[in-house]
Amino acid sequence: MSAEKRLLEVQGESVEYKVVNDLPCVNQFMKLRESAGWANPSADIVEMSLANSVFITSVFSGSKLIGVGRIVGDGAMYFYLQDVVISPDYQGKGVGTLVMHELEKFISNKAQQGSTIALLAAYGKESFYEQFGYSKRTGEELGFGMCKFIE
């Protein structure tokens, strides 16, 4: 597991975060998702899902997991950004941008011409992803996209 310390300027102060491009602890990941208002399936399902990620990056403040982003897909033609989640206490402090930079770095090294990189943004978060080159689907050329949830 490689860890790299990063300093971010947050409201005039330098804040140190640790970036780890590896799987987080399942319980910490589930707790982070819950803090953002996301439901979790069973721990076994979460563990399997994390293990099947193409790439994952985790951000820590001390020992506390405060941000995660992962990529799922086939690792060649299709890359899907999944579970970009930041603790509400750390939103607006550069952690999401830090996560996205790690994801984009991985994509720039792996994706080839003709690859598709996609995501489903949470409502109201679209403008955050637009700064990284993602665009809203208007429904005209490609459709709006669809999803199905299993209850």
MARDO-722613 format. One record per atom (N, C-alpha, C): x, y, z; chain; atom name. Coordinates in steps of 0.001 Angstrom, whole numbers, plus 500000, padded with zeros to 6 digits. Example, Ala and Ser with C-alpha at 12.3 -4.5 7.8 and 13.67 -1.06 7.14 Angstrom:
BEGIN
<site x="513190" y="494310" z="507800" chaine="A" atome="N"/>
<site x="512300" y="495500" z="507800" chaine="A" atome="CA"/>
<site x="513200" y="496700" z="507800" chaine="A" atome="C"/>
<site x="512850" y="497750" z="507080" chaine="A" atome="N"/>
<site x="513670" y="498940" z="507140" chaine="A" atome="CA"/>
<site x="512900" y="500030" z="507870" chaine="A" atome="C"/>
END
This chain:
BEGIN
<site x="500851" y="498828" z="500000" chaine="A" atome="N"/>
<site x="500000" y="500000" z="500000" chaine="A" atome="CA"/>
<site x="500894" y="501231" z="500000" chaine="A" atome="C"/>
<site x="500727" y="502074" z="498977" chaine="A" atome="N"/>
<site x="501531" y="503287" z="498918" chaine="A" atome="CA"/>
<site x="500733" y="504461" z="499473" chaine="A" atome="C"/>
<site x="501327" y="505197" z="500373" chaine="A" atome="N"/>
<site x="500684" y="506367" z="500966" chaine="A" atome="CA"/>
<site x="501496" y="507602" z="500627" chaine="A" atome="C"/>
<site x="500790" y="508652" z="500340" chaine="A" atome="N"/>
<site x="501449" y="509910" z="500011" chaine="A" atome="CA"/>
<site x="500756" y="511021" z="500790" chaine="A" atome="C"/>
<site x="501533" y="511840" z="501462" chaine="A" atome="N"/>
<site x="500948" y="512956" z="502211" chaine="A" atome="CA"/>
<site x="500801" y="514159" z="501297" chaine="A" atome="C"/>
<site x="499676" y="514835" z="501418" chaine="A" atome="N"/>
<site x="499392" y="516014" z="500611" chaine="A" atome="CA"/>
<site x="498956" y="517154" z="501515" chaine="A" atome="C"/>
<site x="499437" y="518335" z="501218" chaine="A" atome="N"/>
<site x="499001" y="519539" z="501925" chaine="A" atome="CA"/>
<site x="498014" y="520287" z="501045" chaine="A" atome="C"/>
<site x="496889" y="520677" z="501623" chaine="A" atome="N"/>
<site x="495901" y="521479" z="500920" chaine="A" atome="CA"/>
<site x="495689" y="522769" z="501692" chaine="A" atome="C"/>
<site x="495489" y="523834" z="500962" chaine="A" atome="N"/>
<site x="495135" y="525106" z="501590" chaine="A" atome="CA"/>
<site x="493630" y="525138" z="501796" chaine="A" atome="C"/>
<site x="493193" y="525233" z="503033" chaine="A" atome="N"/>
<site x="491775" y="525291" z="503359" chaine="A" atome="CA"/>
<site x="491542" y="526530" z="504201" chaine="A" atome="C"/>
<site x="490862" y="527493" z="503631" chaine="A" atome="N"/>
<site x="490553" y="528747" z="504310" chaine="A" atome="CA"/>
<site x="491782" y="529349" z="504967" chaine="A" atome="C"/>
<site x="492869" y="529418" z="504187" chaine="A" atome="N"/>
<site x="494090" y="530050" z="504648" chaine="A" atome="CA"/>
<site x="494993" y="529181" z="505508" chaine="A" atome="C"/>
<site x="494579" y="527952" z="505804" chaine="A" atome="N"/>
<site x="495388" y="527047" z="506610" chaine="A" atome="CA"/>
<site x="495858" y="525870" z="505766" chaine="A" atome="C"/>
<site x="497042" y="525352" z="506071" chaine="A" atome="N"/>
<site x="497524" y="524132" z="505426" chaine="A" atome="CA"/>
<site x="497014" y="522934" z="506211" chaine="A" atome="C"/>
<site x="496356" y="522027" z="505505" chaine="A" atome="N"/>
<site x="495822" y="520822" z="506128" chaine="A" atome="CA"/>
<site x="496474" y="519627" z="505447" chaine="A" atome="C"/>
<site x="496986" y="518685" z="506246" chaine="A" atome="N"/>
<site x="497656" y="517513" z="505693" chaine="A" atome="CA"/>
<site x="496703" y="516328" z="505624" chaine="A" atome="C"/>
<site x="496659" y="515716" z="504450" chaine="A" atome="N"/>
<site x="495873" y="514505" z="504230" chaine="A" atome="CA"/>
<site x="496800" y="513410" z="503732" chaine="A" atome="C"/>
<site x="496418" y="512177" z="503990" chaine="A" atome="N"/>
<site x="497172" y="511037" z="503491" chaine="A" atome="CA"/>
<site x="496336" y="510395" z="502377" chaine="A" atome="C"/>
<site x="496946" y="510215" z="501197" chaine="A" atome="N"/>
<site x="496292" y="509597" z="500051" chaine="A" atome="CA"/>
<site x="496859" y="508193" z="499887" chaine="A" atome="C"/>
<site x="495982" y="507205" z="499862" chaine="A" atome="N"/>
<site x="496370" y="505812" z="499734" chaine="A" atome="CA"/>
<site x="495624" y="505221" z="498545" chaine="A" atome="C"/>
<site x="496353" y="504763" z="497546" chaine="A" atome="N"/>
<site x="495721" y="504145" z="496389" chaine="A" atome="CA"/>
<site x="495590" y="502640" z="496616" chaine="A" atome="C"/>
<site x="494684" y="502327" z="497530" chaine="A" atome="N"/>
<site x="494450" y="500944" z="497912" chaine="A" atome="CA"/>
<site x="493086" y="500867" z="498590" chaine="A" atome="C"/>
<site x="492623" y="499636" z="498832" chaine="A" atome="N"/>
<site x="491324" y="499416" z="499447" chaine="A" atome="CA"/>
<site x="491281" y="499972" z="500863" chaine="A" atome="C"/>
<site x="490194" y="500658" z="501206" chaine="A" atome="N"/>
<site x="490020" y="501052" z="502604" chaine="A" atome="CA"/>
<site x="489450" y="499875" z="503393" chaine="A" atome="C"/>
<site x="489448" y="499982" z="504687" chaine="A" atome="N"/>
<site x="488796" y="499010" z="505557" chaine="A" atome="CA"/>
<site x="487293" y="499036" z="505241" chaine="A" atome="C"/>
<site x="486693" y="497862" z="505129" chaine="A" atome="N"/>
<site x="485276" y="497769" z="504770" chaine="A" atome="CA"/>
<site x="484405" y="498558" z="505744" chaine="A" atome="C"/>
<site x="484644" y="498422" z="507042" chaine="A" atome="N"/>
<site x="483821" y="499128" z="508032" chaine="A" atome="CA"/>
<site x="483968" y="500640" z="507918" chaine="A" atome="C"/>
<site x="485189" y="501119" z="507682" chaine="A" atome="N"/>
<site x="485386" y="502560" z="507513" chaine="A" atome="CA"/>
<site x="484670" y="503053" z="506260" chaine="A" atome="C"/>
<site x="484751" y="502279" z="505184" chaine="A" atome="N"/>
<site x="484094" y="502643" z="503935" chaine="A" atome="CA"/>
<site x="482576" y="502721" z="504123" chaine="A" atome="C"/>
<site x="482016" y="501735" z="504800" chaine="A" atome="N"/>
<site x="480576" y="501726" z="505039" chaine="A" atome="CA"/>
<site x="480154" y="502908" z="505915" chaine="A" atome="C"/>
<site x="480962" y="503220" z="506905" chaine="A" atome="N"/>
<site x="480664" y="504359" z="507780" chaine="A" atome="CA"/>
<site x="480721" y="505673" z="506993" chaine="A" atome="C"/>
<site x="481698" y="505800" z="506089" chaine="A" atome="N"/>
<site x="481807" y="506999" z="505254" chaine="A" atome="CA"/>
<site x="480566" y="507138" z="504373" chaine="A" atome="C"/>
<site x="480152" y="506056" z="503745" chaine="A" atome="N"/>
<site x="478945" y="506087" z="502903" chaine="A" atome="CA"/>
<site x="477728" y="506507" z="503722" chaine="A" atome="C"/>
<site x="477589" y="505947" z="504912" chaine="A" atome="N"/>
<site x="476462" y="506301" z="505782" chaine="A" atome="CA"/>
<site x="476486" y="507772" z="506154" chaine="A" atome="C"/>
<site x="477687" y="508323" z="506400" chaine="A" atome="N"/>
<site x="477805" y="509735" z="506780" chaine="A" atome="CA"/>
<site x="477311" y="510654" z="505669" chaine="A" atome="C"/>
<site x="477386" y="510169" z="504432" chaine="A" atome="N"/>
<site x="476925" y="510956" z="503281" chaine="A" atome="CA"/>
<site x="475454" y="510671" z="502950" chaine="A" atome="C"/>
<site x="474808" y="509835" z="503777" chaine="A" atome="N"/>
<site x="473404" y="509532" z="503562" chaine="A" atome="CA"/>
<site x="473153" y="508395" z="502588" chaine="A" atome="C"/>
<site x="474186" y="507613" z="502293" chaine="A" atome="N"/>
<site x="474054" y="506493" z="501360" chaine="A" atome="CA"/>
<site x="473787" y="505213" z="502133" chaine="A" atome="C"/>
<site x="472920" y="504367" z="501594" chaine="A" atome="N"/>
<site x="472634" y="503064" z="502199" chaine="A" atome="CA"/>
<site x="473742" y="502083" z="501831" chaine="A" atome="C"/>
<site x="473909" y="501079" z="502649" chaine="A" atome="N"/>
<site x="474902" y="500032" z="502414" chaine="A" atome="CA"/>
<site x="474236" y="498672" z="502307" chaine="A" atome="C"/>
<site x="474712" y="497834" z="501400" chaine="A" atome="N"/>
<site x="474316" y="496428" z="501456" chaine="A" atome="CA"/>
<site x="475120" y="495757" z="502581" chaine="A" atome="C"/>
<site x="475104" y="494444" z="502657" chaine="A" atome="N"/>
<site x="475840" y="493741" z="503710" chaine="A" atome="CA"/>
<site x="477348" y="493959" z="503549" chaine="A" atome="C"/>
<site x="478072" y="493781" z="504644" chaine="A" atome="N"/>
<site x="479529" y="493953" z="504629" chaine="A" atome="CA"/>
<site x="480195" y="493005" z="503636" chaine="A" atome="C"/>
<site x="479668" y="491787" z="503477" chaine="A" atome="N"/>
<site x="480239" y="490834" z="502519" chaine="A" atome="CA"/>
<site x="480142" y="491363" z="501091" chaine="A" atome="C"/>
<site x="479005" y="491945" z="500757" chaine="A" atome="N"/>
<site x="478807" y="492499" z="499412" chaine="A" atome="CA"/>
<site x="479740" y="493690" z="499203" chaine="A" atome="C"/>
<site x="479849" y="494555" z="500206" chaine="A" atome="N"/>
<site x="480735" y="495719" z="500099" chaine="A" atome="CA"/>
<site x="482178" y="495267" z="499912" chaine="A" atome="C"/>
<site x="482604" y="494276" z="500687" chaine="A" atome="N"/>
<site x="483977" y="493766" z="500582" chaine="A" atome="CA"/>
<site x="484252" y="493230" z="499174" chaine="A" atome="C"/>
<site x="483316" y="492473" z="498615" chaine="A" atome="N"/>
<site x="483488" y="491927" z="497278" chaine="A" atome="CA"/>
<site x="483514" y="493049" z="496234" chaine="A" atome="C"/>
<site x="482653" y="494024" z="496411" chaine="A" atome="N"/>
<site x="482596" y="495147" z="495483" chaine="A" atome="CA"/>
<site x="483914" y="495924" z="495474" chaine="A" atome="C"/>
<site x="484433" y="496221" z="496658" chaine="A" atome="N"/>
<site x="485707" y="496939" z="496749" chaine="A" atome="CA"/>
<site x="486829" y="496139" z="496093" chaine="A" atome="C"/>
<site x="486859" y="494841" z="496358" chaine="A" atome="N"/>
<site x="487919" y="493985" z="495808" chaine="A" atome="CA"/>
<site x="487872" y="493922" z="494288" chaine="A" atome="C"/>
<site x="486701" y="494109" z="493693" chaine="A" atome="N"/>
<site x="486552" y="494055" z="492243" chaine="A" atome="CA"/>
<site x="486758" y="495400" z="491559" chaine="A" atome="C"/>
<site x="487168" y="496393" z="492301" chaine="A" atome="N"/>
<site x="487437" y="497710" z="491712" chaine="A" atome="CA"/>
<site x="488645" y="497631" z="490783" chaine="A" atome="C"/>
<site x="488615" y="498409" z="489728" chaine="A" atome="N"/>
<site x="489766" y="498536" z="488825" chaine="A" atome="CA"/>
<site x="490835" y="499397" z="489502" chaine="A" atome="C"/>
<site x="490388" y="500429" z="490222" chaine="A" atome="N"/>
<site x="491296" y="501343" z="490920" chaine="A" atome="CA"/>
<site x="490514" y="501977" z="492059" chaine="A" atome="C"/>
<site x="491207" y="502245" z="493147" chaine="A" atome="N"/>
<site x="490560" y="502910" z="494275" chaine="A" atome="CA"/>
<site x="491567" y="503839" z="494950" chaine="A" atome="C"/>
<site x="491080" y="504981" z="495384" chaine="A" atome="N"/>
<site x="491920" y="505896" z="496150" chaine="A" atome="CA"/>
<site x="491164" y="506291" z="497417" chaine="A" atome="C"/>
<site x="491884" y="506379" z="498508" chaine="A" atome="N"/>
<site x="491308" y="506716" z="499808" chaine="A" atome="CA"/>
<site x="492076" y="507895" z="500397" chaine="A" atome="C"/>
<site x="491351" y="508792" z="501054" chaine="A" atome="N"/>
<site x="491981" y="509949" z="501683" chaine="A" atome="CA"/>
<site x="491683" y="509896" z="503180" chaine="A" atome="C"/>
<site x="492735" y="510086" z="503956" chaine="A" atome="N"/>
<site x="492631" y="510027" z="505414" chaine="A" atome="CA"/>
<site x="493067" y="511350" z="506031" chaine="A" atome="C"/>
<site x="492389" y="511703" z="507114" chaine="A" atome="N"/>
<site x="492844" y="512768" z="508003" chaine="A" atome="CA"/>
<site x="493220" y="512045" z="509290" chaine="A" atome="C"/>
<site x="494509" y="511912" z="509535" chaine="A" atome="N"/>
<site x="494961" y="511044" z="510615" chaine="A" atome="CA"/>
<site x="494598" y="509617" z="510242" chaine="A" atome="C"/>
<site x="493857" y="508929" z="511107" chaine="A" atome="N"/>
<site x="493433" y="507561" z="510804" chaine="A" atome="CA"/>
<site x="491987" y="507500" z="510308" chaine="A" atome="C"/>
<site x="491348" y="508653" z="510182" chaine="A" atome="N"/>
<site x="489940" y="508698" z="509778" chaine="A" atome="CA"/>
<site x="489815" y="508758" z="508251" chaine="A" atome="C"/>
<site x="489053" y="507817" z="507691" chaine="A" atome="N"/>
<site x="488762" y="507824" z="506257" chaine="A" atome="CA"/>
<site x="487781" y="508952" z="505982" chaine="A" atome="C"/>
<site x="488186" y="509912" z="505135" chaine="A" atome="N"/>
<site x="487334" y="511074" z="504874" chaine="A" atome="CA"/>
<site x="486918" y="511198" z="503413" chaine="A" atome="C"/>
<site x="487517" y="510386" z="502549" chaine="A" atome="N"/>
<site x="487138" y="510450" z="501145" chaine="A" atome="CA"/>
<site x="487570" y="509202" z="500401" chaine="A" atome="C"/>
<site x="486760" y="508815" z="499434" chaine="A" atome="N"/>
<site x="487055" y="507647" z="498599" chaine="A" atome="CA"/>
<site x="486571" y="507935" z="497193" chaine="A" atome="C"/>
<site x="487253" y="507371" z="496238" chaine="A" atome="N"/>
<site x="486784" y="507338" z="494858" chaine="A" atome="CA"/>
<site x="487286" y="506058" z="494248" chaine="A" atome="C"/>
<site x="486460" y="505438" z="493425" chaine="A" atome="N"/>
<site x="486932" y="504217" z="492795" chaine="A" atome="CA"/>
<site x="486453" y="504145" z="491361" chaine="A" atome="C"/>
<site x="487125" y="503303" z="490611" chaine="A" atome="N"/>
<site x="486792" y="503066" z="489218" chaine="A" atome="CA"/>
<site x="486450" y="501600" z="489071" chaine="A" atome="C"/>
<site x="485325" y="501341" z="488428" chaine="A" atome="N"/>
<site x="484934" y="499980" z="488082" chaine="A" atome="CA"/>
<site x="484817" y="499927" z="486561" chaine="A" atome="C"/>
<site x="484745" y="498748" z="486006" chaine="A" atome="N"/>
<site x="484629" y="498584" z="484564" chaine="A" atome="CA"/>
<site x="485529" y="497471" z="484092" chaine="A" atome="C"/>
<site x="485869" y="497512" z="482803" chaine="A" atome="N"/>
<site x="486715" y="496440" z="482263" chaine="A" atome="CA"/>
<site x="488191" y="496822" z="482231" chaine="A" atome="C"/>
<site x="488507" y="498061" z="482591" chaine="A" atome="N"/>
<site x="489898" y="498486" z="482660" chaine="A" atome="CA"/>
<site x="490555" y="498704" z="481318" chaine="A" atome="C"/>
<site x="489784" y="498671" z="480245" chaine="A" atome="N"/>
<site x="490342" y="498866" z="478911" chaine="A" atome="CA"/>
<site x="489488" y="499836" z="478095" chaine="A" atome="C"/>
<site x="488234" y="499474" z="477905" chaine="A" atome="N"/>
<site x="487360" y="500291" z="477073" chaine="A" atome="CA"/>
<site x="486366" y="501115" z="477890" chaine="A" atome="C"/>
<site x="485966" y="500578" z="479035" chaine="A" atome="N"/>
<site x="484962" y="501247" z="479863" chaine="A" atome="CA"/>
<site x="485468" y="501443" z="481283" chaine="A" atome="C"/>
<site x="485364" y="502684" z="481734" chaine="A" atome="N"/>
<site x="485765" y="503066" z="483085" chaine="A" atome="CA"/>
<site x="484589" y="503831" z="483682" chaine="A" atome="C"/>
<site x="484144" y="503413" z="484831" chaine="A" atome="N"/>
<site x="482996" y="504034" z="485471" chaine="A" atome="CA"/>
<site x="483410" y="504537" z="486850" chaine="A" atome="C"/>
<site x="483278" y="505845" z="487071" chaine="A" atome="N"/>
<site x="483599" y="506407" z="488386" chaine="A" atome="CA"/>
<site x="482467" y="506070" z="489335" chaine="A" atome="C"/>
<site x="482814" y="505470" z="490459" chaine="A" atome="N"/>
<site x="481828" y="504974" z="491402" chaine="A" atome="CA"/>
<site x="482236" y="505364" z="492819" chaine="A" atome="C"/>
<site x="481253" y="505584" z="493645" chaine="A" atome="N"/>
<site x="481510" y="505844" z="495073" chaine="A" atome="CA"/>
<site x="482505" y="506969" z="495302" chaine="A" atome="C"/>
<site x="482361" y="508060" z="494585" chaine="A" atome="N"/>
<site x="483131" y="509257" z="494926" chaine="A" atome="CA"/>
<site x="482360" y="509881" z="496086" chaine="A" atome="C"/>
<site x="482860" y="509633" z="497271" chaine="A" atome="N"/>
<site x="482142" y="510074" z="498476" chaine="A" atome="CA"/>
<site x="483119" y="510730" z="499441" chaine="A" atome="C"/>
<site x="482705" y="511883" z="499939" chaine="A" atome="N"/>
<site x="483516" y="512666" z="500877" chaine="A" atome="CA"/>
<site x="482696" y="512892" z="502141" chaine="A" atome="C"/>
<site x="483323" y="512735" z="503282" chaine="A" atome="N"/>
<site x="482649" y="512996" z="504551" chaine="A" atome="CA"/>
<site x="482063" y="514410" z="504528" chaine="A" atome="C"/>
<site x="480815" y="514569" z="504953" chaine="A" atome="N"/>
<site x="480219" y="515915" z="504962" chaine="A" atome="CA"/>
<site x="481066" y="516956" z="505697" chaine="A" atome="C"/>
<site x="481800" y="516540" z="506723" chaine="A" atome="N"/>
<site x="482657" y="517467" z="507473" chaine="A" atome="CA"/>
<site x="483828" y="517987" z="506650" chaine="A" atome="C"/>
<site x="484151" y="517312" z="505544" chaine="A" atome="N"/>
<site x="485311" y="517681" z="504733" chaine="A" atome="CA"/>
<site x="484927" y="518140" z="503329" chaine="A" atome="C"/>
<site x="483632" y="518220" z="503041" chaine="A" atome="N"/>
<site x="483217" y="518707" z="501728" chaine="A" atome="CA"/>
<site x="483512" y="520198" z="501622" chaine="A" atome="C"/>
<site x="483901" y="520604" z="500419" chaine="A" atome="N"/>
<site x="484242" y="522010" z="500194" chaine="A" atome="CA"/>
<site x="485635" y="522376" z="500670" chaine="A" atome="C"/>
<site x="486450" y="521379" z="501013" chaine="A" atome="N"/>
<site x="487792" y="521625" z="501539" chaine="A" atome="CA"/>
<site x="488880" y="521031" z="500652" chaine="A" atome="C"/>
<site x="488524" y="520696" z="499412" chaine="A" atome="N"/>
<site x="489521" y="520205" z="498462" chaine="A" atome="CA"/>
<site x="489712" y="518704" z="498429" chaine="A" atome="C"/>
<site x="489032" y="517970" z="499304" chaine="A" atome="N"/>
<site x="489211" y="516523" z="499357" chaine="A" atome="CA"/>
<site x="488629" y="515856" z="498111" chaine="A" atome="C"/>
<site x="487460" y="516295" z="497673" chaine="A" atome="N"/>
<site x="486858" y="515747" z="496457" chaine="A" atome="CA"/>
<site x="487730" y="515987" z="495240" chaine="A" atome="C"/>
<site x="488312" y="517163" z="495164" chaine="A" atome="N"/>
<site x="489220" y="517487" z="494060" chaine="A" atome="CA"/>
<site x="490452" y="516595" z="494114" chaine="A" atome="C"/>
<site x="490957" y="516362" z="495299" chaine="A" atome="N"/>
<site x="492104" y="515472" z="495482" chaine="A" atome="CA"/>
<site x="491767" y="514056" z="494998" chaine="A" atome="C"/>
<site x="490605" y="513560" z="495368" chaine="A" atome="N"/>
<site x="490152" y="512238" z="494925" chaine="A" atome="CA"/>
<site x="490044" y="512209" z="493403" chaine="A" atome="C"/>
<site x="489416" y="513221" z="492833" chaine="A" atome="N"/>
<site x="489232" y="513254" z="491377" chaine="A" atome="CA"/>
<site x="490570" y="513318" z="490646" chaine="A" atome="C"/>
<site x="491537" y="514053" z="491171" chaine="A" atome="N"/>
<site x="492856" y="514105" z="490533" chaine="A" atome="CA"/>
<site x="493499" y="512725" z="490497" chaine="A" atome="C"/>
<site x="493348" y="511956" z="491567" chaine="A" atome="N"/>
<site x="493896" y="510590" z="491595" chaine="A" atome="CA"/>
<site x="493187" y="509705" z="490572" chaine="A" atome="C"/>
<site x="491866" y="509806" z="490500" chaine="A" atome="N"/>
<site x="491108" y="509014" z="489528" chaine="A" atome="CA"/>
<site x="491479" y="509401" z="488098" chaine="A" atome="C"/>
<site x="491579" y="510689" z="487851" chaine="A" atome="N"/>
<site x="491918" y="511166" z="486510" chaine="A" atome="CA"/>
<site x="493340" y="510778" z="486117" chaine="A" atome="C"/>
<site x="494247" y="510760" z="487071" chaine="A" atome="N"/>
<site x="495619" y="510332" z="486790" chaine="A" atome="CA"/>
<site x="495632" y="508871" z="486337" chaine="A" atome="C"/>
<site x="494872" y="508029" z="487038" chaine="A" atome="N"/>
<site x="494787" y="506624" z="486659" chaine="A" atome="CA"/>
<site x="494194" y="506490" z="485257" chaine="A" atome="C"/>
<site x="493105" y="507192" z="484999" chaine="A" atome="N"/>
<site x="492436" y="507117" z="483701" chaine="A" atome="CA"/>
<site x="493363" y="507579" z="482584" chaine="A" atome="C"/>
<site x="494100" y="508655" z="482810" chaine="A" atome="N"/>
<site x="494996" y="509170" z="481760" chaine="A" atome="CA"/>
<site x="496104" y="508177" z="481424" chaine="A" atome="C"/>
<site x="496466" y="507321" z="482379" chaine="A" atome="N"/>
<site x="497488" y="506304" z="482132" chaine="A" atome="CA"/>
<site x="496939" y="505026" z="481510" chaine="A" atome="C"/>
<site x="495637" y="504766" z="481674" chaine="A" atome="N"/>
<site x="495060" y="503491" z="481234" chaine="A" atome="CA"/>
<site x="494125" y="503600" z="480031" chaine="A" atome="C"/>
<site x="493341" y="504649" z="479961" chaine="A" atome="N"/>
<site x="492331" y="504763" z="478907" chaine="A" atome="CA"/>
<site x="492990" y="505104" z="477576" chaine="A" atome="C"/>
<site x="492521" y="504452" z="476550" chaine="A" atome="N"/>
<site x="493034" y="504671" z="475197" chaine="A" atome="CA"/>
<site x="491973" y="505388" z="474363" chaine="A" atome="C"/>
<site x="492357" y="505846" z="473177" chaine="A" atome="N"/>
<site x="491402" y="506487" z="472279" chaine="A" atome="CA"/>
<site x="490224" y="505544" z="472058" chaine="A" atome="C"/>
<site x="489016" y="506064" z="472172" chaine="A" atome="N"/>
<site x="487811" y="505264" z="472021" chaine="A" atome="CA"/>
<site x="487249" y="504761" z="473333" chaine="A" atome="C"/>
<site x="487982" y="504935" z="474443" chaine="A" atome="N"/>
<site x="487476" y="504520" z="475750" chaine="A" atome="CA"/>
<site x="486345" y="505447" z="476191" chaine="A" atome="C"/>
<site x="485480" y="504918" z="477026" chaine="A" atome="N"/>
<site x="484390" y="505696" z="477606" chaine="A" atome="CA"/>
<site x="484596" y="505764" z="479105" chaine="A" atome="C"/>
<site x="484522" y="506981" z="479646" chaine="A" atome="N"/>
<site x="484591" y="507188" z="481091" chaine="A" atome="CA"/>
<site x="483249" y="507800" z="481477" chaine="A" atome="C"/>
<site x="482565" y="507192" z="482425" chaine="A" atome="N"/>
<site x="481221" y="507639" z="482774" chaine="A" atome="CA"/>
<site x="481035" y="507696" z="484279" chaine="A" atome="C"/>
<site x="479985" y="508384" z="484692" chaine="A" atome="N"/>
<site x="479605" y="508452" z="486100" chaine="A" atome="CA"/>
<site x="478152" y="508868" z="486202" chaine="A" atome="C"/>
<site x="477557" y="508593" z="487333" chaine="A" atome="N"/>
<site x="476237" y="509110" z="487679" chaine="A" atome="CA"/>
<site x="476460" y="510079" z="488834" chaine="A" atome="C"/>
<site x="476311" y="511352" z="488578" chaine="A" atome="N"/>
<site x="476530" y="512359" z="489619" chaine="A" atome="CA"/>
<site x="475313" y="512440" z="490534" chaine="A" atome="C"/>
<site x="475555" y="512627" z="491803" chaine="A" atome="N"/>
<site x="474461" y="512890" z="492735" chaine="A" atome="CA"/>
<site x="473819" y="514224" z="492349" chaine="A" atome="C"/>
<site x="472527" y="514332" z="492596" chaine="A" atome="N"/>
<site x="471797" y="515550" z="492235" chaine="A" atome="CA"/>
<site x="472473" y="516782" z="492842" chaine="A" atome="C"/>
<site x="472703" y="517778" z="492024" chaine="A" atome="N"/>
<site x="473314" y="519016" z="492475" chaine="A" atome="CA"/>
<site x="474834" y="519020" z="492451" chaine="A" atome="C"/>
<site x="475448" y="517878" z="492145" chaine="A" atome="N"/>
<site x="476913" y="517781" z="492133" chaine="A" atome="CA"/>
<site x="477481" y="517796" z="490711" chaine="A" atome="C"/>
<site x="476626" y="517971" z="489711" chaine="A" atome="N"/>
<site x="477079" y="517916" z="488325" chaine="A" atome="CA"/>
<site x="478179" y="518930" z="488007" chaine="A" atome="C"/>
<site x="478050" y="520134" z="488524" chaine="A" atome="N"/>
<site x="479048" y="521167" z="488207" chaine="A" atome="CA"/>
<site x="480436" y="520801" z="488746" chaine="A" atome="C"/>
<site x="480490" y="520051" z="489838" chaine="A" atome="N"/>
<site x="481777" y="519603" z="490361" chaine="A" atome="CA"/>
<site x="482497" y="518766" z="489313" chaine="A" atome="C"/>
<site x="481788" y="517845" z="488677" chaine="A" atome="N"/>
<site x="482401" y="516948" z="487692" chaine="A" atome="CA"/>
<site x="482674" y="517645" z="486360" chaine="A" atome="C"/>
<site x="481914" y="518665" z="486048" chaine="A" atome="N"/>
<site x="482138" y="519408" z="484802" chaine="A" atome="CA"/>
<site x="483534" y="520026" z="484769" chaine="A" atome="C"/>
<site x="484077" y="520423" z="485909" chaine="A" atome="N"/>
<site x="485416" y="521018" z="485944" chaine="A" atome="CA"/>
<site x="486503" y="520024" z="485560" chaine="A" atome="C"/>
<site x="486158" y="518720" z="485534" chaine="A" atome="N"/>
<site x="487108" y="517684" z="485130" chaine="A" atome="CA"/>
<site x="486829" y="517189" z="483711" chaine="A" atome="C"/>
<site x="485963" y="517897" z="482990" chaine="A" atome="N"/>
<site x="485698" y="517565" z="481594" chaine="A" atome="CA"/>
<site x="484485" y="516688" z="481347" chaine="A" atome="C"/>
<site x="483724" y="516376" z="482377" chaine="A" atome="N"/>
<site x="482522" y="515559" z="482202" chaine="A" atome="CA"/>
<site x="481369" y="516467" z="481791" chaine="A" atome="C"/>
<site x="480482" y="515940" z="480971" chaine="A" atome="N"/>
<site x="479361" y="516747" z="480503" chaine="A" atome="CA"/>
<site x="478043" y="516051" z="480792" chaine="A" atome="C"/>
<site x="477015" y="516863" z="480990" chaine="A" atome="N"/>
<site x="475676" y="516331" z="481228" chaine="A" atome="CA"/>
<site x="475143" y="515737" z="479936" chaine="A" atome="C"/>
<site x="474420" y="514657" z="480068" chaine="A" atome="N"/>
<site x="473747" y="514083" z="478905" chaine="A" atome="CA"/>
<site x="472410" y="514788" z="478770" chaine="A" atome="C"/>
<site x="472220" y="515454" z="477645" chaine="A" atome="N"/>
<site x="471008" y="516250" z="477428" chaine="A" atome="CA"/>
<site x="469828" y="515417" z="476979" chaine="A" atome="C"/>
<site x="470073" y="514201" z="476561" chaine="A" atome="N"/>
<site x="469006" y="513349" z="476076" chaine="A" atome="CA"/>
<site x="468827" y="513421" z="474577" chaine="A" atome="C"/>
<site x="469472" y="514387" z="473939" chaine="A" atome="N"/>
<site x="469270" y="514565" z="472501" chaine="A" atome="CA"/>
<site x="470062" y="513552" z="471678" chaine="A" atome="C"/>
<site x="471360" y="513493" z="471865" chaine="A" atome="N"/>
<site x="472185" y="512604" z="471036" chaine="A" atome="CA"/>
<site x="472309" y="511205" z="471624" chaine="A" atome="C"/>
<site x="472550" y="511107" z="472931" chaine="A" atome="N"/>
<site x="472838" y="509821" z="473562" chaine="A" atome="CA"/>
<site x="471750" y="509337" z="474516" chaine="A" atome="C"/>
<site x="470704" y="510093" z="474712" chaine="A" atome="N"/>
<site x="469733" y="509744" z="475746" chaine="A" atome="CA"/>
<site x="470207" y="510219" z="477102" chaine="A" atome="C"/>
<site x="469353" y="510129" z="478084" chaine="A" atome="N"/>
<site x="469705" y="510592" z="479422" chaine="A" atome="CA"/>
<site x="470485" y="509570" z="480220" chaine="A" atome="C"/>
<site x="470421" y="508321" z="479832" chaine="A" atome="N"/>
<site x="471004" y="507262" z="480632" chaine="A" atome="CA"/>
<site x="469964" y="506718" z="481577" chaine="A" atome="C"/>
<site x="470185" y="505527" z="482042" chaine="A" atome="N"/>
<site x="469217" y="504880" z="482918" chaine="A" atome="CA"/>
<site x="469947" y="504043" z="483956" chaine="A" atome="C"/>
<site x="469246" y="503693" z="485015" chaine="A" atome="N"/>
<site x="469794" y="502784" z="486002" chaine="A" atome="CA"/>
<site x="468664" y="501976" z="486623" chaine="A" atome="C"/>
<site x="469011" y="500914" z="487301" chaine="A" atome="N"/>
<site x="468047" y="500039" z="487948" chaine="A" atome="CA"/>
<site x="468597" y="499683" z="489322" chaine="A" atome="C"/>
<site x="467779" y="499800" z="490336" chaine="A" atome="N"/>
<site x="468192" y="499471" z="491692" chaine="A" atome="CA"/>
<site x="467508" y="498173" z="492122" chaine="A" atome="C"/>
<site x="468246" y="497284" z="492730" chaine="A" atome="N"/>
<site x="467721" y="496023" z="493220" chaine="A" atome="CA"/>
<site x="467397" y="496182" z="494701" chaine="A" atome="C"/>
<site x="466146" y="496006" z="495039" chaine="A" atome="N"/>
<site x="465693" y="496167" z="496437" chaine="A" atome="CA"/>
<site x="465789" y="494858" z="497173" chaine="A" atome="C"/>
END
